[in-house]
Amino acid sequence: MRYVSTRGAAPELGFDEALLTGLARDGGLYVPKSWPRFSASEIRSMRGLGYAELATRIMARFIGGSISEDRLRRLVHDTYSSFDHPAVAPLKQLDGGLWLMELFHGPTLAFKDFAMQILGRLFDDVLQRRGERLTIVGATSGDTGSAAIEACRGRDAVDVFILFPKGRVSPVQQRQMTTVDAPNVHAIAMEGTFDDCQDMVKALFNDLAFRDRYRLSAVNSINWARLLPQIVYYFWAALALGAPDRKVAFTVPSGNFGNVFSAYAARALGLPIEKLVVATNANDILSRFFNSGTMEIRGVKPSLSPSMDIQVSSNFERLLFDLYDQDGAVTGRTLDSFRQTGSFSVSQAMFGRARALFQATGVDDMATLDRIRAIYAATGEVLDPHSAVGIEAAFRMRAAGSLDAEAPVISIATAHPAKFPDAVADAIGTRPALPPRMADLMDREEHVTVLANDYEIVSGYIARHTNAREEVA
Ligand SMILES: *Cc1c(COP(=O)(O)O)cnc(C)c1O
């Protein structure tokens, strides 16, 4: 399998290289050069497989040649056996046509563990074979950082530096990052906002000399290997509800468009998905696009679902590239002008193609709390605010007749309610408890470095603490 950049001006790579590189050197994102396809009978033959075996079958198509299927199988089984639930991604029926797929039974209680736990193992595997090391640098508003730290802790071939905005992540999220005591893990509380952290990471990557010298790599969802393992749970849910002989629809609480792009990829592989509902909070750049054909930047407003508080969805670039018939030059020009002007529009034809699959709606905090309360009253199920945004979107789409009434709707639960206890308590009056293995999280010792929002200070800190560097001849 070969990978190409969405901007068309970076070298074509194999899986290993795409994994290690993350962001393409032309500023684009790597995508498969062409989508492999599973026939209906191949999909039918996946029914009844356990989660890890299903993951091996699907991921092997994308990794083939880089890692043997046996090795991949071991790595995948090892990953998902560490999850708290025997089904890995359990499905719960909420009413006649609506299911919830819980993706929060991994080590950090959010869906990001599904991919990040694989990514950490893949990095280790590929780097050890090559005798190389990497410095992983990322910015986080919460969930990505804890998932990355948990995935990389104690791994031999990587050092990980996660920047989070000091005082601006939830106490549970902060503790998940700062209570990990491993010499290769560096949780950095940076003075500033999440955008400052993200700008700092961009500046580090754009400093090509620094990037090469310390062998920087990214674990945010611009890395293709972050999206690949997420394809699996869309197959898992659809197979459980009758695929390939019955179509399904998904609603996906969305921020950077990574999770829902994985659903799009599942469909490209042949999974019969009738509709994808992109559910956003009040930071609704995506839902405005899917309802108007215009992408337009506005400021970020803090919400009860902070992991979706984004200004620009980086993974949307991958869909845009497909909508432009994989023309990297046009994709690049469109996004360059978007960066300058703050908006772009697609043609009516392109918008029509997008609307044939995607529906979208924006859910504000009030509606989020109402939905948590209503689902609790009706079913006893406690939703976190992100998951509630998805469920609310599903109710709206069904009420509007936007979904095929015959197709089951599966809404993605992206986080455990105990990760966002304050919002949940606001809605239903009780604070959800952390799972037993994490019950003492708030009492564990923290390991955190506070740094100013200053390029020399942050880059200097990384340079002094990483063990990865380019050999100088
Ligand atoms: C990251 C995250 C999201 C948004 O997912 P994207 O892939 O960025 O669209 C939604 N909910 C939770 C809990 C998250 O951590």
The ligand as a Tripos MOL2 file, in Angstrom:
@<TRIPOS>MOLECULE
LIG
   15    15     1     0     0
SMALL
NO_CHARGES

@<TRIPOS>ATOM
      1 C1        -11.0480   13.9590   20.2180 C.3       1 LIG1
      2 C2        -12.4390   13.8270   20.7210 C.ar      1 LIG1
      3 C3        -13.5450   14.1060   19.9090 C.ar      1 LIG1
      4 C4        -13.4120   14.6530   18.4990 C.3       1 LIG1
      5 O1        -12.8870   13.6880   17.5990 O.3       1 LIG1
      6 P1        -12.2610   14.1480   16.2060 P.3       1 LIG1
      7 O2        -11.6220   12.9310   15.6590 O.co2     1 LIG1
      8 O3        -11.2780   15.2260   16.5190 O.co2     1 LIG1
      9 O4        -13.3780   14.6590   15.3610 O.co2     1 LIG1
     10 C5        -14.8200   13.8920   20.4220 C.ar      1 LIG1
     11 N1        -14.9900   13.4660   21.6950 N.ar      1 LIG1
     12 C6        -13.9510   13.1950   22.5050 C.ar      1 LIG1
     13 C7        -14.2100   12.7480   23.8950 C.3       1 LIG1
     14 C8        -12.6410   13.3640   22.0520 C.ar      1 LIG1
     15 O5        -11.6080   13.0930   22.8740 O.3       1 LIG1
@<TRIPOS>BOND
     1     1     2 1
     2     2     3 ar
     3     2    14 ar
     4     3     4 1
     5     3    10 ar
     6     4     5 1
     7     5     6 1
     8     6     7 2
     9     6     8 1
    10     6     9 1
    11    10    11 ar
    12    11    12 ar
    13    12    13 1
    14    12    14 ar
    15    14    15 1
@<TRIPOS>SUBSTRUCTURE
     1 LIG1         1 GROUP 0 **** ****
